[in-house]
């Protein structure tokens, strides 16, 4: 039994994507909506202490945190070739990218909080939003410089792509992507993969972002 605790088009998409890449789609998907009481209740908090998504029940154990889940899947199923073991040439870059994905995602999360979750009379700080938008753009520029092939590692597609590429779903709502042509082409390649397409079909249309682009708010 493989059971995924999941928010559609949330970070748990990384896990859904990799499971499909491995040909082991989850037997059960328990879906949550951000802000719902279910995310603070026993059920999710039993498998993810902070009530955060994702959590994966597999092999008789439960794992939370997307990077940990993806690394576990790669280490326990090495025949898929989606991890990079100690001693392999791409190992260090692989580990860097697994961490870099969360650095970038934390900026997107902050922008989500400011743009989507603050309700009147609360107002987002234009200075904070501008700073986080610039920081997100800097991470995109760094990724643009890293791409020197079809995927992020010279040796080909890996779990690092599943980690990082998901951020490219959210980043264009906050940063204009015209300056990153390599990233645009890379994102198109990732979306064309059968594993991504299978996971995206399960997700359906995204309903998290209500508009195509969110500008930095103006002060008062």
N, C-alpha and C positions, 0 to 999 in steps of 0.2 A: 504494500500500500504506500503510495506517494501522495501526501496531502500538502498542498501549498496554501498558506495564509497570505492573502493577496489584495492589493488595491489596484484596480484597473488603471493602466498607464502610470503606475507608481514604480518605485525602485524594484519592487518584486517582479516587474516585467523582465529584469535581467535573468532571474531564475527561470521563469517560464520560457524565455528564449533559449537558454542553455539546455534545459531539459528536452526541448524539441530538437535542438541540434544533436543531442545524444540519442534521440529516438525513444525517449522514455517520458512521454508527457504525463503530467500528474493524473492520478486516478480520481482525485477530488480537489476542487478549488473552492476554498472558503473566501468569499469576497466581502470586503469591508469598504466603507466610505469614510474618507477623512473627516473627523469631527463627530462621527457617530459614537453613541455611548458604548457600542459593542467593542470599540477599540480600547476602552478602559475597563472592560469587564473580564471576569474569568472566562476562559476560552482562549482569547488571544494572550492575555497576561500570563496564562499558564505555560505558554510556549515561547513567549517573548516578554521578558520581565518589564520592559518599559512600554509595552503595548505598541510596539513599532512593527512595521512591515518591512521585509518579509520574515516569515518563519517557515521552515520546511520540515515535515515529518517524513523520514525515509530511513530504511535499514534499521528500524527499531529504535531510532534516536530522533531528537528534535534539535534543529540548528536555527539560530537567528543571525542576522546581519548578512547582507547580500554577498560581500566579499568572502566571508567565511564559508557561506554555502557553496559558492562557485568553486572555491579552492577544494573544499571537501569532495564535491562531485568529480572534479578533475583528478584528484589523488586516488579516489576509490574506483574510478573508471578510466584508467590511463590509456586504454586502447583507443579511445576517441581522439587522442592527441590534442586536447584542448587546453591542457596545462603546460607548464614548462618546469621540468624537474631540476633539482640542483645539479650543476655541472653543464647544463645545456647552454648554448651561447646566448640565448635570449632571456635567460632566467632573471637577470637583474632588471632589465627593462620591463619584463612581465610584472615583477613585483612592484616596480615604480608605478606602472599604469594602474594596477589594482588599487593602490592608495590614491593616486592622482584623481581617479574617478570620483572618490568621495570628497576630496577637496573641492572639485568642481560642483558636485551635487549639493554640497553644503551652501554654496553661494546661490544656487537655484532655489534651494529651500528657503533661504532668507528673502529672496525676491518674491517667492510665492506667498510667504507670510505677509509681506508688506503690501503687495498688490491685491491679493485675493482674500485674505482672512481678516484684515482690519476692518472694522465696521464703525460707522459714525456713532459717536463723535470722535473716535480715535482717527488720527491721520498719520500716514507714513511720513517719515522724515525724508525730505527730498535729498538731503545731504547723504544720508545713509543709503538710500536707494541708488543714488548716482555712484557712490563709492563701490557698492556691491556689483553694480552693472559694469563698471570699469574693470573690476577684479575678474568678473566672469569673462569679459572680452579678452583680458590678458591670458586666461587659461585657454581660450579658443585659439588665440594667436600661437601659444605654445604648442598646442596639438597640431596646428597647421604646419609648423616647422618640423614636427616629428614624422609626418607622413611621407614615406619615400617608397611606396609600393601600394599594393591593394589594401593591406591592412596595417595595423599599428606595429606589428612585429615583422621583421624580414622573413621569418619562417612561416608566416601565414596566419590565418584566423585562429584566435584563441579566446579563452574566457575573458581576457583583458578587453577584447573588442565588445563582448557582451556587457561588461561593466561600463566602459567609457561611452560606447555609442548611444546608450539610452539617454545620456545627457543631451545628445543632439536632437532628441525629440522636444525637449523643453527649452533649450537655450534660445531658439529663434523667436520665442515669444517676448524675449527681453533684449536681445542683441541682433542688430541687422547683420546678416550672414554674407553680404556681398564681398566682404574683404577676405573670405576664407574659401576660395574655390576648391582647394584640395579636400577640405572637410566636407563640402557639399557633394563632391564625387564619391568620397569615402562613405558618407551616410547613405547615398543611393545604392552603393554596392552592398552594404549591410542589410538594407531593407529588402533587397532582392533575394537574400538567402532564404531557402525553404523553411529553416527553423524560425526565422523572424516572421515570415509570412504566416506560418501556422499559428504562432503566438498572437500576432496582430489580429488574425481572423477571430480568435477567441475573445479578444478585447473589444472589438467593434469600434465605433467612432469614439474619440476622446470627448469627455464632457467636463473636464476639469477647467480648461481655459475658456472663458466666455468671449474673448475677442482675439483677433489675429496677432496683435502686438500691443505691448504695454509700455507707454512712454514713462520716462522719469517724471514724477509729479512735481509741480511747481509749488514753491513756498507761498502760503497765505495769499 
